[in-house]
Amino acid sequence: MSFGKKKFGSYRSSSRGSKSEAEGEEKQETFQAETLHSLDDFPQDEAQQVTLVELLRRPRSSYRIYFGPHYITVHESTMVRYGMTKGSFFNKEEVDEIVNANERQIAYAQAINYLSFRSRTSGEIEQKLLEKELDPDAIADTVQRLQEENLIDDAAYAQEWAQQRVTGRKKGKVLVKQELKRKGVDAELIDDALDALGEDDEMRSAEELAAKKWRTTKGDLWDRKRKTAAFIMRRGFSSDIARRALDRVLSREGEDAEALGTEFD
């Protein structure tokens, strides 16, 4: 959304501007509309009349509302909500409110679109909207609204992610914890999600990895043990889990893991 000044006399309602000017405008207009600059130039003392309402090609469903030489760009829903029709009047305080409401509307629409592909964490939503250079306050309001509408739930997300990664992707809790941290999930929620899994789930996955790696690893006994244990730990399992998983596999194979010593502690 934007606020700016423009010489109204240079505006024409049809075939206005050269082709290069039109192409330049098309490149500059994004979904976010334009960066909000300042409303300081808008007259403070008296309400200003809307002199023109212009539908923009980009971003979609956006309108430029002119107050003589001044303008703001808003989403269609914002325009309708505030009754921004030609001939209506708005003072500086009202325009400020409209601009802020429009920023929240854009942030919310962007977030909904982002969520349409798959579930996200609040941290992912926040980061995505920051990349769009939206107002931080609007982003915070959007995240709170999505939480209240149960469209994002970091606790549920962390539990589902941990379950899927450990039992489905055969990744250890160490790696899963790092993944959730990068997604901006609170440390306490991560710990709760990993604790809910229990050790048995992680051990079963580690054993499956150990058995598969052991069968495909070449070399002498010690070398196979070392490579298998290292592989398990690279998948995010602790050295203790890796050792115990390998020990169980070797026991079934008629071997033992004594030669591992403290190499993987």
N, C-alpha and C positions, 0 to 999 in steps of 0.2 A: 504494500500500500504506500501511497506517497502523498506528499503535499508539495506544491511548487507554485511558481509564478510563470505566467506566460502572457505575451501580448495578445490580448483577445482579438484585436483587430486583424491579426495575421491568420486567424482561424477561418477555414472555409468548410462548409458543410458537404461539398461534393468535389471529387477529384482533387483533393487538397494535397499539396506538396508534390515533389518529384518522386520518380520511382526509387531513386537512391535513398531519399528521405524515408519513404515507406518501408524499404528494406531495413534501414537502420532502426526504425521504430520496432519492427518485428523482431529483430535480434535482441533488442534491449528489453522488451516486454516478456517476462517470464511468469510462471504461475504465481510467484510471490508478488507480482506487479513490480513495484519499484521500492527502493530503500526509502524508509521514512526519514526525511531530512529534518524539517523544523516547521512548527506552526507559528513561529514568532512573528512572521510578517502578516499574519491574518489580523484584520482590524479587531481591536479589543473593545472598543466603545459601543458598537452597535451591531445588531444582527445583519448578516449579509444575505442577499437574495441569490438563490440558485438560478443562474442565467442559462445554463445548458447542461443537458445530461447526454453523454456520448457513450454508446456501446463500443467496447474495444474488441478487436479480433483476438487479441491475446493479452493477458490470460483469459481463458474462457469464462463466460458469465461474469465479466467484470465491466464496471462503468467508471468513467471519469466524470466527476461532478465539478462543474465550474461555478465559481463565485466571482464573476467578472474576470480579473486577471489571475485569480487564485484557483487552485483545483486540488482535489484529493481523488485517489483511485480506490474504489471499494468493490467488494463482491456484491453480486446481485441481491443476495439474502440480506446483507447489511443495508443496502439502498432501500429495499422494501420495508424492512423493519423500522427504519427511521423516517420513512415517507419522504425520501429525497427526490421530489419532483420539481420540475421547472416552476419557478415562482415562489417556492417555499423559502422560509427564512431560518437561518441558524446563526447563533452567536459563537464566539470563540470557545467557550466552555463545552457547548454541545458538539462542536466539530472535534474537539479533543476526545470526547467520549466516543464519538463515532469511529475515529481513527483507531482507538484502542480496542473497541469492540470488533472492528474489522480484522485487526491483527490476530485476535483470539480466534475468530472464525476461520481465517486462513490456516492458522496453526492446527486447529482441530480437524479441518478437512485434510490437511497433509497427513496428520497422524492416522486418521481413519483409512486413508489410501494405503499407507505403510502397513497397517494392520491387516489389510485385506488379503495379503499374500500368506502370512502366517502369524503366529503369536509373537509378541515382542515383550521385552522388559521395559520398565519405565526408563532405565538408563539408555536403552537403544532408541526409544522414542525421543528422549531429550537430545541425544547426540544428533539424530537425523534432523530435527528441527533447527538445531544450532547451525548445522551445515547449510540450511536454507536462509541463514542470517535473519531469523525471526526474533522478535523481542523476547528477552529472557523471562519477563513477567508473564507474557502471553504463553510461553512454553510451560512455565510452572503451573499456570491455571489449566492448561490443556491436560497435563499429566494428572493433576488432581481430579479433573472432570472424568477422565478415562477410568481412573481408579474407582470413583464413585459409581460409575456406570458398569463396573465389573468387566470392562473391556481389556484391562491389563491387571494382572495379579502376579507380582513377583514371587510370592511364596509358592503358589501353585505352579508357576513356570519352572522354578528351581527344582521342585520335586519331580515334575514330569521330565525335565531335561536330565537330571541325575539318573533317574530310572532307565531312561532310554539309552543313555550313553554307557552306563555300566553294564546293563544286561543285554542291550541290543548291539552296541558298537564295541563292546568288550574293552572299555577304557576304565582306568583306575580312578579312584577318588581324587588323587593328587591332580591329575590332569583335568578332571571335571570341575574341581574347585577353581582352577585357573581360568577355565572357559567361562564360568558363571561370573567370576570377578571382572573379566573383560567386558561382560555384558552389563555391568553396573549393578549387579544384584548385591544387596546388603550382606555383609559377612555373616551375620547371625542367621539370616535366611538360608544361606548356603550351607552352614553347619547343620541346621535343622533338616535340610533336604538330604544331606549325606548321611546323617545319623539315622534317618528313617529307613534307609536302604538296608542297614545291617551288614555285618561282615560276611555272611553266607553268600549273599548275592555277588559281592565283589570276589570272593574266593572262587566261586564257580566259574566266573568269567576268566579269572587268572589261570585256573586249571585248564580250561579249554584252550587258551592261548599257549600255555606251556606244552600241552600235548601235541598241538599242531606244529609248533616250532621245533619241538624235539624230533619229530618224525622227519622233518625236512632239513635238519641241520647236519652238516658233515664235520668230520674231524675226530680226534680222539675223545675219550670220555670226558676229560676235564674241559676241553675246548667246547664241546657240545653243551655242557652244563653252563659254562660261562656265557656263551652266546644266547642260550635260552633265557637265563635269568636276566641278562641285560635287555633283551627284547621285551620281556614282561614289564620291566621298570620304565622303559621308554614309552610304554603305553599308559603310564600314569599310576602304576601300582607301587606301593611302598616296597622297600627291600624285604621287609618281614613277610608281606603277602607273597612276593615273588619267590622267596625261599621256600615257604610252606607249600605253595602250589607246585613248585618243581619237585619238591620232596615227595608229594603224593603221586605225581606222574611217574617218577623214577621207581617208586615202590611198586607200582603196577607193572613196570617194565622189568622188575627184578634187579634194579640198581639201587644205589643209595646216594644221598647228597652230602655225605660227610666231607668229601673233598672240597666242598665249597668254602669251608671255614668261615671267615668273617669278610670275605672279599666283597660281599654285596650289602654289608651293613651301612 
